[in-house]
Structures are given as C-alpha cells and as structure tokens.
C-alpha cells in the first residue's frame, strides 16, 4: 500500500502503542486505542487545551480543562458547547503510521451556518463566535450572517426585542469596521438575540382574514383602531391580511408607524425606534421573513407608556395641546404642506437651520412647536427638520454634565435615538401623519434641558496635530469616567486632520470590546448614521454637526466603560482558535 506524498508520518506503530498518544506536525494528536489508530486536531475546540493530555476511555476522548467529550473516531462532541473537533484519516503502511493533514469534513459555509443556528438555539456564546468567525473567513456577506439571527429571533420568543435591535444596528454599521470589528459586531448582536429568544417557544401567527378584498385604507383604519384599544390579536390579523394582500413595504411601514404615533413618544421612544430597526432589517432579510418580522412588532403595542399621559408633558407647561393643535393645523393646510408634484422639497437656508437648532435647545417649547408647524406648512422637507431635531438631541449629550445622576445618560440617549429613527423613516416616507413624530422628538429635547444645567463645556481644539496612535483613546477608556479627556482627544484628532473613517472604526472597537448594554449599541449606530447624513451636506453647520455626532458617541461610550469584557474575550478566543493559535501556553 502506498501513501500520498502529502500525508504526514506519525512514526512507527509499535512506538505509538507504547506512547498511547503523540502530537505530530500540524498540531495533530494521534492516539492508539483499542487496537486502532485515530487522529484529531490537538486543540480542544472549546478553548484550545491540548487534547493529547486528556483521557481516552471506551472511545471517548475527554479534555481535562472543561471536561468536553469527543468521539475519537469522528471528532463529534457529546457537549454542544464544545463544538466538534476535526478528525483525520489514518493509514498504517509497513508498520508506519501516516495521517492525512486534510480534515475529513472541511468546514464550509453551510456547516458554519448550521453551527450558528445551533449556537443560537442553545444560547452558547463560544459556538456563536466560532460560527461568525468561520462565516466571515469564508467570505459570507455580513448581512447574510445577520439574517440568520433575525430569522431565529423573530421565530422564537415574544416579539421584536432589544437583541434584534442590537443585531440590526450592528449589521447596519459593519461597513465602518475592520474585519475584527465586523466579527465582534455580528457576534455581539447574535449573542443578544440568543439571550432574548432561545429557550422560548415558537411564536405562532394568527391567520389572515378570509377575504383579501378589503381596501388597504380600511385595513389601515382597522389596524389603528386595534392598536388604540391595545387589541394586539386583532392588529396582527389585520397586518397579516395586508401582507398577504401584497401591500408593498412602504405602505405597510406607513400604516404601522402612523399607529405608533397616534400617541406621543411611546415607551420613551423605544416603540418607534424598534419599528424603524425592523424595517431596516427587512431591507436585507429574505422576502419570506416579512410576515415574521413585521408581526413581531405587534406585541409591544399592548402596553406601551403613552407620554401625553405623563405629568412632565402636561405640567408645569401643557405641551400636549399645542402639539395637537399644530397637527390639526397641518391637516387643514395639507395642500400647502405638500406642494403640487407630490413631495416636500423646500430646503432650509443655513441661517434658518441655525435659528431652528437654537430654538430647539431653548426654554420656549411653545415657540419651537409653532416654528416647526410654520416650516412644515411652508413646505419644508420633514426629513430635514427631523435631522435638526436629531442634531439638537445629540447636542444634549455633548452638553450632558457628569454631575448628573449616572442613570440620566439614558434619558438623553433615548431622545437622540428616537429622533434618529424619525429622521430615517421620514427619508423613506411622505405620509403626513408621521410628521407628528417631529414634534414629539422636539418636546423630548426640551424636557432634557435640565440635564444640561450646568452644561458641560464643549472641548476646544488644542492646536496640536492629530494624535497618531488610536490606542491612546482606547487606553483612556480602560479607566472609569474619562468622559472629558476622551472628548478632548477626539476634538484634537478631528481638528488636527485625523482621518474620520479610522476614528469611527476605533469608536466601534471601543463599544465592541465591552460587555455593552443595549443603549450603547443604539448610541453608536445612530451617531454613525447621522454622521453619514451630515457628510453629504456642506457648510459650517454640517462640519459642526459631524463633530457633535462624534463627541456625543465618545462621551456616552466613555461614561459606560470599562466593563468586565467577557463577551469580546470569547470572540477573541474563537478567532485565535480558527487561526490555529495555542492559547493554553499563555500565562
């Protein structure tokens, strides 16, 4: 019997019988057990411990580090959290043992996709991390990977949740990150989906109405009526009927978001933001997932807090009635607010933009509401107004003083991410009723004003060249409450001629190396998206707006760092195992 030249010698069979186990070139462990020879990768697929130091009994190879067990013949694991270990074909020729260095089953994209689904189902971070690494290395597009998580998260559990929002936000941001950042972004998002949905029952959908002949306008009325009385089952049946009727995504979005804005700033902005993220996911999800994704939004409409019922929206100033009156006036002037030609394309001048931004940050909300109403009636593009509300909300974060209660960071964060979601949706929609959301965001900006008293000073450039080493910023965030120094570093970087793309990547890593909570992911994605929108504009306000987005993001991340960093550590181990590194030798 001849052996191919690429096979590796494992020495004589007699010597192997005496040793029982040995490691050969390529990091392959060879065992003699029960009169047979077996070969597997020597690194335990869990965390890399050398398997030749383990125990082999009755065909089961046990790693001594975390007691993962493997069938020594096939490499299959008895413990799902450990993953299978690659096994190799063995031959004995003339008393010498030879091993084929090519694993029996090469890990293609299909196998990693299967592993990812298993990791999500079992909620096992290391399995998810390995699958993400394998898929990225195999060249699978990032959004194709995220799509697996979207399908899982909307199939199991109780509906759209924070994990799905995190995953969508990260999938929307991966183009700003290097390969390591892409892996971390998808891994973090998928882990949060698994935490929110695994172990929960399948979400069974209701059937559609028997007849699809109901006009879409009537279905919209029914959907809003059901949401108004918190009848989520009726709303789901109406929505499924609209989907099966073939209503396009834009009109479905309008229908659902109108219902989500019939009341003010639902659940502190989360309802609108979650809707926006679901429609973003739908842009790259499978068409077959539309019903599962959109119906996942309905359960959150059962009990959302309606802000117009809250004390701070009604006293000491009643901010609810002025908004209702402004919206009524907009409806009465619909012809003026929507000029002939079907679109509102009037752009504000630079001076008017500055004036509106100043007004949004003022202490006179009635005047803010009136100004927004007048601008909309004059035909100003709603998306431009929403963009300026988002900028004002980001400015609140830049001015947020660390003397405030730490939990108040979330208040200014909520306003910003809500305003960003409104901006994104109004870029896609010309539905007049969605303009109500602009007023809701503007009033939330006003209500956050006390969190700028005293206002944190905006850092001024020191005049030095841009810091060359981005590790300096990350080192700052190894320490607690480096909000001011981190912001100063970013200002010096921007004004010193630093490359914005590299900074966005660094900020991404500042987020993804942490065990970040939900709102930090929201902050990064919203700031990056708004930065990109202002990148397309010109003028001094655009330059200041881009700086504002970077400062807001930096200050928020700095305030919430460092953490234990357990999640990214798991991803790092998975990548190093994939590259064949020996982790167990380190101190």
MARFISE-370357 format. One record per residue (C-alpha): x, y, z; residue number from 1. Coordinates in Angstrom, 3 decimals, padded with zeros to 6 digits. Layout:
- xx	yy	zz	n
- X	Y	Z	NUM
...
! end
This chain:
- xx	yy	zz	n
- 000.000	000.000	000.000	1
- 001.405	003.391	-000.967	2
- 000.707	006.651	000.808	3
- 000.261	010.033	-000.902	4
- 003.238	012.369	-000.582	5
- 001.238	014.994	001.328	6
- 000.485	012.617	004.192	7
- 002.404	013.128	007.447	8
- 004.346	010.376	009.179	9
- 003.385	009.707	012.799	10
- 006.269	007.266	013.340	11
- 006.112	003.536	013.905	12
- 003.013	001.758	015.067	13
- 004.981	-000.033	017.801	14
- 006.222	003.263	019.249	15
- 002.691	004.686	019.199	16
- 001.412	001.608	021.058	17
- 003.919	002.341	023.827	18
- 003.164	006.089	023.993	19
- -000.631	005.794	023.506	20
- -000.692	009.396	022.270	21
- 001.638	011.785	020.440	22
- 001.481	015.128	018.643	23
- 002.794	015.393	015.105	24
- 003.456	018.203	012.676	25
- 000.412	020.369	012.020	26
- -000.796	020.145	015.622	27
- -002.472	016.771	015.127	28
- -002.893	014.396	018.069	29
- -002.553	010.699	017.189	30
- -003.885	008.015	019.549	31
- -003.598	004.239	019.751	32
- -006.779	002.935	021.376	33
- -008.499	-000.460	021.345	34
- -006.205	-001.787	018.597	35
- -006.934	001.160	016.290	36
- -005.198	004.437	015.410	37
- -007.082	007.733	015.491	38
- -006.101	011.325	014.741	39
- -007.790	014.581	015.716	40
- -006.789	018.217	015.981	41
- -004.852	018.564	019.213	42
- -006.612	021.756	020.236	43
- -009.839	021.280	022.133	44
- -012.389	023.259	020.052	45
- -013.793	024.759	023.230	46
- -010.829	026.819	024.457	47
- -007.745	025.244	022.878	48
- -006.419	022.931	025.615	49
- -004.156	020.135	024.211	50
- -006.227	017.005	023.812	51
- -003.243	014.648	023.923	52
- -003.130	015.487	027.657	53
- -006.721	014.340	028.058	54
- -008.168	010.895	028.829	55
- -009.269	008.280	026.303	56
- -011.633	005.582	027.508	57
- -014.233	003.491	025.667	58
- -013.768	005.561	022.531	59
- -014.450	008.863	024.313	60
- -011.676	011.458	024.438	61
- -012.148	013.847	027.382	62
- -010.433	017.219	027.640	63
- -009.140	017.802	031.168	64
- -009.742	021.559	031.113	65
- -013.547	021.763	030.973	66
- -014.300	018.046	030.521	67
- -015.586	018.308	026.965	68
- -016.065	014.826	025.466	69
- -015.436	013.709	021.897	70
- -015.892	010.570	019.845	71
- -012.245	009.936	018.999	72
- -013.198	008.328	015.688	73
- -015.346	011.084	014.148	74
- -014.424	014.043	016.371	75
- -018.088	014.595	017.199	76
- -018.744	016.144	020.589	77
- -021.159	014.974	023.233	78
- -021.220	018.526	024.627	79
- -022.753	021.097	022.238	80
- -020.897	023.992	023.897	81
- -017.568	022.466	022.881	82
- -018.074	022.011	019.126	83
- -016.759	019.056	017.105	84
- -013.007	018.558	016.825	85
- -011.615	017.979	013.292	86
- -010.616	014.359	012.688	87
- -008.169	012.950	010.140	88
- -007.858	009.828	008.047	89
- -005.160	007.428	009.246	90
- -003.304	004.602	007.436	91
- -000.696	002.094	008.540	92
- 001.824	001.167	005.840	93
- 004.698	-001.192	006.529	94
- 004.439	-000.684	010.254	95
- 004.484	003.123	009.940	96
- 001.530	005.376	010.759	97
- 000.518	008.047	008.268	98
- -002.025	010.864	008.719	99
- -003.786	012.849	006.018	100
- -003.454	016.517	007.175	101
- -006.724	017.487	005.460	102
- -009.654	017.109	007.897	103
- -012.268	014.551	006.975	104
- -015.004	017.176	006.729	105
- -013.753	020.580	005.593	106
- -015.657	023.400	007.266	107
- -017.623	025.091	004.532	108
- -020.026	027.971	004.899	109
- -023.008	025.597	005.147	110
- -021.533	023.883	008.200	111
- -020.843	027.205	009.923	112
- -024.389	028.335	009.189	113
- -025.650	025.165	010.838	114
- -023.369	025.779	013.821	115
- -024.636	029.326	014.136	116
- -028.216	028.107	014.295	117
- -027.215	025.559	016.953	118
- -025.417	028.247	018.941	119
- -028.491	030.479	018.829	120
- -030.807	027.659	019.850	121
- -028.610	026.603	022.771	122
- -027.532	030.167	023.677	123
- -023.842	029.192	023.649	124
- -021.566	032.181	023.064	125
- -018.417	030.289	022.048	126
- -020.333	028.324	019.388	127
- -021.858	031.535	018.020	128
- -018.435	033.187	017.986	129
- -016.796	030.295	016.121	130
- -019.595	030.252	013.567	131
- -019.291	034.003	012.944	132
- -015.507	033.746	012.548	133
- -015.863	030.838	010.142	134
- -018.518	032.565	008.059	135
- -016.567	035.827	007.849	136
- -013.395	033.961	006.876	137
- -015.400	032.054	004.275	138
- -016.418	035.359	002.692	139
- -020.110	035.205	003.599	140
- -021.597	038.750	003.490	141
- -022.238	040.254	006.918	142
- -025.931	040.845	006.343	143
- -026.383	037.232	005.261	144
- -024.987	036.218	008.646	145
- -027.229	038.674	010.474	146
- -030.225	037.356	008.540	147
- -029.880	034.007	010.340	148
- -030.196	035.809	013.673	149
- -033.167	037.861	012.501	150
- -034.978	034.707	011.429	151
- -034.258	032.994	014.740	152
- -035.158	035.985	016.904	153
- -038.470	036.648	015.176	154
- -039.448	032.966	015.173	155
- -038.922	032.355	018.892	156
- -039.822	034.475	021.896	157
- -042.465	037.108	022.349	158
- -041.652	039.522	019.543	159
- -039.141	042.132	018.457	160
- -036.721	042.808	021.311	161
- -033.519	044.607	022.261	162
- -031.354	041.789	020.900	163
- -032.865	042.083	017.423	164
- -032.386	045.841	017.543	165
- -028.720	045.410	018.524	166
- -028.124	042.887	015.731	167
- -029.769	045.128	013.117	168
- -027.853	048.173	014.347	169
- -024.557	046.298	014.119	170
- -025.367	044.884	010.685	171
- -026.060	048.452	009.552	172
- -022.679	049.619	010.916	173
- -020.247	046.914	009.789	174
- -019.030	048.908	006.803	175
- -017.303	051.259	009.280	176
- -015.316	048.432	010.889	177
- -012.275	046.322	010.089	178
- -012.507	042.528	009.973	179
- -012.061	042.124	013.708	180
- -014.728	044.756	014.284	181
- -017.126	043.030	011.892	182
- -016.714	039.757	013.779	183
- -017.285	041.442	017.128	184
- -020.287	043.401	015.864	185
- -022.104	040.382	014.474	186
- -021.120	038.173	017.398	187
- -022.367	040.685	019.971	188
- -025.639	041.164	018.108	189
- -026.224	037.437	017.692	190
- -025.427	036.702	021.340	191
- -028.003	039.260	022.437	192
- -030.560	037.706	020.077	193
- -029.857	034.290	021.588	194
- -030.245	035.656	025.105	195
- -033.567	037.245	024.215	196
- -035.116	034.389	022.265	197
- -033.501	030.993	022.938	198
- -035.347	028.659	025.256	199
- -038.631	030.361	024.440	200
- -041.472	028.867	022.494	201
- -042.180	029.308	018.812	202
- -044.213	032.408	018.056	203
- -047.265	031.030	016.245	204
- -049.010	033.535	013.997	205
- -052.706	034.033	013.541	206
- -054.419	033.514	010.208	207
- -055.414	036.296	007.863	208
- -058.985	037.451	007.394	209
- -060.897	035.167	004.994	210
- -061.235	037.854	002.344	211
- -058.420	039.956	000.925	212
- -060.852	042.275	-000.861	213
- -060.771	044.836	001.954	214
- -059.218	048.108	000.677	215
- -055.872	048.999	002.204	216
- -057.285	052.255	003.548	217
- -059.874	050.297	005.526	218
- -057.209	047.880	006.778	219
- -055.204	050.867	007.993	220
- -058.245	052.168	009.897	221
- -058.768	048.758	011.472	222
- -055.122	048.404	012.423	223
- -055.035	051.809	014.116	224
- -058.298	051.087	015.880	225
- -056.982	047.786	017.246	226
- -053.752	049.401	018.440	227
- -055.739	052.218	020.058	228
- -057.568	049.758	022.303	229
- -054.476	047.556	022.749	230
- -056.059	044.668	020.825	231
- -052.853	043.072	019.520	232
- -054.555	039.935	018.236	233
- -056.902	041.911	016.024	234
- -053.998	044.087	014.878	235
- -051.967	041.003	013.968	236
- -054.780	039.547	011.851	237
- -055.215	042.857	010.031	238
- -051.463	043.159	009.437	239
- -051.142	039.607	008.118	240
- -054.106	040.260	005.817	241
- -052.368	043.365	004.449	242
- -049.131	041.443	003.893	243
- -050.858	038.567	002.090	244
- -052.792	041.113	000.054	245
- -049.417	042.111	-001.402	246
- -049.230	045.605	000.082	247
- -045.740	046.988	-000.506	248
- -043.332	047.554	002.376	249
- -043.520	051.344	002.206	250
- -047.271	051.412	002.747	251
- -047.038	048.781	005.471	252
- -044.436	050.919	007.193	253
- -046.683	053.971	006.992	254
- -049.637	052.034	008.386	255
- -047.702	050.703	011.369	256
- -045.816	053.913	012.139	257
- -048.965	056.023	011.973	258
- -050.434	053.732	014.625	259
- -047.194	054.077	016.600	260
- -047.510	057.881	016.550	261
- -051.208	058.126	017.339	262
- -049.885	058.567	020.877	263
- -046.829	060.518	021.966	264
- -043.294	059.139	022.310	265
- -044.367	055.595	023.183	266
- -042.222	053.835	025.814	267
- -039.640	056.611	025.866	268
- -039.074	056.341	022.126	269
- -038.373	052.610	022.013	270
- -041.518	051.708	020.091	271
- -040.704	053.949	017.135	272
- -037.018	053.016	017.210	273
- -037.785	049.277	017.248	274
- -040.184	049.715	014.318	275
- -037.500	051.582	012.397	276
- -034.928	048.846	013.033	277
- -037.339	046.126	011.946	278
- -037.934	047.900	008.640	279
- -034.182	048.341	008.198	280
- -033.724	044.601	008.747	281
- -036.461	043.931	006.218	282
- -034.381	045.682	003.553	283
- -031.860	042.805	003.543	284
- -033.868	039.937	005.072	285
- -035.426	037.199	002.978	286
- -038.781	038.145	001.448	287
- -040.256	035.116	003.173	288
- -039.376	036.661	006.550	289
- -041.582	039.742	006.065	290
- -044.605	038.338	007.902	291
- -042.484	037.038	010.799	292
- -040.559	040.328	011.157	293
- -043.472	042.738	010.955	294
- -045.808	040.772	013.207	295
- -043.025	040.638	015.811	296
- -043.631	044.362	016.367	297
- -047.278	043.997	017.331	298
- -046.868	042.576	020.879	299
- -045.038	045.697	022.069	300
- -048.152	047.739	021.276	301
- -050.146	046.035	024.057	302
- -048.922	048.122	026.979	303
- -046.652	050.983	025.892	304
- -046.397	054.105	028.032	305
- -048.170	056.987	026.288	306
- -046.163	060.080	027.099	307
- -049.049	062.519	026.735	308
- -050.400	060.891	029.902	309
- -047.224	061.662	031.854	310
- -047.048	064.575	034.264	311
- -043.947	066.195	032.733	312
- -045.680	066.505	029.351	313
- -048.599	068.375	030.937	314
- -047.157	070.388	033.818	315
- -045.982	072.983	034.579	316
- -046.488	073.582	030.831	317
- -049.119	071.695	028.883	318
- -047.133	070.538	025.842	319
- -049.730	068.088	024.650	320
- -052.400	070.546	023.484	321
- -050.016	072.775	021.462	322
- -048.823	069.706	019.546	323
- -052.360	068.517	018.895	324
- -053.319	071.978	017.700	325
- -050.262	072.206	015.431	326
- -051.038	068.803	013.904	327
- -054.651	069.845	013.293	328
- -053.438	072.982	011.522	329
- -051.104	070.895	009.385	330
- -054.011	068.678	008.359	331
- -056.081	071.747	007.470	332
- -053.219	073.089	005.374	333
- -052.284	069.782	003.764	334
- -052.331	071.302	000.290	335
- -049.755	073.921	001.325	336
- -047.643	071.454	003.290	337
- -047.474	069.142	000.282	338
- -046.955	071.205	-002.890	339
- -048.012	070.096	-006.337	340
- -045.620	067.472	-007.617	341
- -046.100	065.161	-004.657	342
- -043.059	065.928	-002.499	343
- -041.935	068.461	000.040	344
- -038.555	069.536	-001.243	345
- -038.106	073.029	000.187	346
- -034.690	073.195	001.854	347
- -033.913	075.477	004.761	348
- -031.223	078.086	004.364	349
- -028.134	077.836	006.561	350
- -029.341	080.763	008.667	351
- -032.756	079.162	009.208	352
- -031.129	075.870	010.169	353
- -029.034	077.666	012.794	354
- -032.126	079.509	014.031	355
- -034.134	076.301	014.352	356
- -031.314	074.480	016.141	357
- -031.056	077.324	018.642	358
- -034.810	077.275	019.142	359
- -034.871	073.510	019.683	360
- -032.366	073.938	022.523	361
- -034.245	076.861	024.050	362
- -036.554	077.113	027.058	363
- -039.606	078.110	024.979	364
- -041.220	074.904	023.676	365
- -044.417	076.594	022.508	366
- -042.357	078.719	020.126	367
- -040.493	075.590	018.985	368
- -043.771	073.850	018.173	369
- -045.055	076.913	016.328	370
- -041.852	077.262	014.305	371
- -041.883	073.612	013.273	372
- -045.556	073.942	012.289	373
- -044.886	077.024	010.183	374
- -041.913	075.417	008.446	375
- -043.926	072.316	007.595	376
- -046.822	074.395	006.291	377
- -044.329	076.307	004.147	378
- -043.295	073.014	002.532	379
- -040.022	072.330	004.314	380
- -038.856	068.741	003.865	381
- -039.902	066.889	007.056	382
- -036.729	064.801	006.951	383
- -034.598	067.946	007.197	384
- -036.493	069.090	010.269	385
- -036.131	065.624	011.791	386
- -032.403	065.749	011.089	387
- -032.092	069.003	013.017	388
- -034.091	067.574	015.928	389
- -031.631	064.662	015.991	390
- -028.742	067.138	015.986	391
- -030.264	069.036	018.911	392
- -030.681	065.744	020.775	393
- -027.026	064.872	020.147	394
- -026.053	068.309	021.430	395
- -027.812	067.484	024.697	396
- -025.435	064.505	025.048	397
- -022.416	066.686	024.287	398
- -023.567	069.147	026.975	399
- -024.562	066.450	029.484	400
- -022.681	067.166	032.701	401
- -021.205	064.263	034.622	402
- -022.570	065.821	037.835	403
- -025.970	064.499	036.742	404
- -027.180	061.186	038.062	405
- -025.491	058.434	036.032	406
- -028.822	056.927	035.028	407
- -029.781	060.166	033.288	408
- -027.420	059.356	030.421	409
- -030.205	057.078	029.195	410
- -032.707	059.954	029.100	411
- -030.668	061.985	026.602	412
- -029.792	058.785	024.751	413
- -033.472	057.891	024.302	414
- -034.257	061.267	022.771	415
- -031.356	061.035	020.351	416
- -032.049	057.502	019.126	417
- -035.751	058.284	018.789	418
- -035.026	061.432	016.782	419
- -032.604	059.473	014.604	420
- -035.251	056.824	013.921	421
- -037.756	059.528	012.963	422
- -035.186	061.048	010.616	423
- -034.537	057.698	008.926	424
- -038.222	056.905	008.477	425
- -039.080	060.346	007.092	426
- -036.362	059.898	004.498	427
- -038.401	056.913	003.293	428
- -041.940	058.196	003.759	429
- -044.146	061.064	002.624	430
- -047.009	060.144	004.985	431
- -048.174	063.465	006.520	432
- -049.229	061.914	009.826	433
- -045.659	060.808	010.546	434
- -044.717	064.480	010.859	435
- -046.239	064.295	014.344	436
- -043.134	062.402	015.459	437
- -041.005	065.506	014.796	438
- -042.956	067.418	017.447	439
- -042.680	064.536	019.905	440
- -038.898	064.443	019.488	441
- -038.588	068.222	019.790	442
- -040.519	068.251	023.077	443
- -038.339	065.453	024.427	444
- -035.284	067.580	023.579	445
- -036.878	070.384	025.588	446
- -037.662	068.130	028.548	447
- -033.992	067.075	028.677	448
- -032.873	070.680	029.171	449
- -032.246	070.305	032.906	450
- -029.627	067.665	032.138	451
- -027.599	070.479	030.581	452
- -027.708	072.577	033.769	453
- -024.895	073.093	034.287	454
- -023.812	072.404	030.743	455
- -020.589	070.535	030.123	456
- -018.156	072.717	028.201	457
- -017.607	071.668	024.621	458
- -013.890	070.860	024.295	459
- -011.826	073.229	022.172	460
- -009.009	072.061	019.888	461
- -005.588	072.407	021.486	462
- -003.955	073.273	018.166	463
- -001.783	070.177	018.051	464
- -001.647	067.694	015.187	465
- -003.990	064.743	015.254	466
- -002.923	062.026	017.696	467
- -001.264	059.327	015.616	468
- -001.969	056.371	017.876	469
- -005.625	055.408	018.239	470
- -004.644	053.141	021.102	471
- -004.364	056.314	023.190	472
- -008.139	056.733	023.039	473
- -008.725	053.091	023.892	474
- -006.279	053.371	026.780	475
- -008.272	056.291	028.139	476
- -011.361	054.118	028.096	477
- -009.583	051.494	030.178	478
- -010.191	053.893	033.057	479
- -013.515	054.903	034.521	480
- -015.216	058.211	033.803	481
- -012.787	059.567	031.239	482
- -015.595	061.478	029.539	483
- -013.752	064.807	029.349	484
- -010.291	063.512	028.322	485
- -011.789	061.203	025.679	486
- -013.827	064.050	024.173	487
- -010.725	066.263	024.138	488
- -008.758	063.542	022.341	489
- -011.461	063.312	019.654	490
- -011.620	067.094	019.147	491
- -007.839	067.262	018.762	492
- -007.995	064.360	016.338	493
- -010.704	065.973	014.201	494
- -009.134	069.434	014.083	495
- -005.642	068.015	013.679	496
- -006.577	066.475	010.355	497
- -007.259	062.936	011.539	498
- -008.973	060.510	009.185	499
- -012.674	060.170	010.165	500
- -013.033	056.587	008.961	501
- -010.253	055.401	011.242	502
- -011.868	057.195	014.182	503
- -015.248	055.576	013.518	504
- -013.543	052.195	013.467	505
- -011.825	052.965	016.778	506
- -015.093	054.076	018.368	507
- -016.638	050.847	017.116	508
- -013.935	048.872	018.868	509
- -014.398	050.978	021.997	510
- -018.001	049.752	022.008	511
- -017.464	046.177	020.914	512
- -014.640	045.324	023.297	513
- -017.058	045.938	026.192	514
- -019.919	043.937	027.642	515
- -022.005	046.871	026.499	516
- -025.661	047.234	027.379	517
- -028.375	047.831	024.829	518
- -028.299	051.633	024.764	519
- -024.584	051.836	023.923	520
- -025.197	049.907	020.699	521
- -028.031	052.281	019.879	522
- -025.763	055.248	020.529	523
- -023.009	054.091	018.202	524
- -025.273	053.150	015.316	525
- -027.345	056.336	015.488	526
- -024.264	058.575	015.726	527
- -022.584	056.852	012.778	528
- -025.724	057.041	010.638	529
- -026.327	060.711	011.440	530
- -022.646	061.454	010.787	531
- -023.036	059.940	007.321	532
- -026.138	062.040	006.621	533
- -024.279	065.230	007.503	534
- -021.277	064.071	005.491	535
- -023.405	064.550	002.388	536
- -024.111	068.187	003.338	537
- -021.881	071.244	003.091	538
- -021.255	074.311	005.206	539
- -020.184	075.182	008.714	540
- -023.250	073.631	010.363	541
- -022.545	070.301	008.669	542
- -018.960	070.325	009.952	543
- -020.092	071.144	013.467	544
- -022.844	068.521	013.254	545
- -020.355	065.805	012.328	546
- -018.183	066.810	015.261	547
- -021.253	066.766	017.514	548
- -022.069	063.187	016.492	549
- -018.531	062.015	017.185	550
- -018.391	063.819	020.531	551
- -021.800	062.538	021.629	552
- -020.808	058.977	020.801	553
- -017.418	059.288	022.503	554
- -018.791	060.834	025.683	555
- -021.512	058.202	026.024	556
- -019.135	055.283	025.447	557
- -016.559	056.766	027.828	558
- -019.182	057.115	030.544	559
- -020.058	053.419	030.252	560
- -016.539	051.943	030.134	561
- -014.785	049.799	031.136	562
- -016.718	046.594	031.794	563
- -015.644	043.013	032.526	564
- -015.251	042.394	028.751	565
- -016.222	038.742	028.924	566
- -018.165	038.690	025.634	567
- -015.364	040.058	023.422	568
- -012.890	037.763	025.178	569
- -014.919	034.781	023.968	570
- -014.877	036.136	020.402	571
- -011.112	036.633	020.598	572
- -010.637	033.028	021.674	573
- -012.810	031.821	018.789	574
- -010.796	033.776	016.229	575
- -007.458	032.613	017.622	576
- -008.638	029.012	017.604	577
- -009.731	029.440	013.997	578
- -006.245	030.701	013.113	579
- -004.613	027.745	014.848	580
- -003.035	029.600	017.760	581
- -002.145	027.808	021.010	582
- -003.972	029.584	023.770	583
- -003.140	027.239	026.610	584
- 000.564	028.145	026.630	585
- -000.074	031.728	027.776	586
- 000.140	032.786	031.414	587
! end
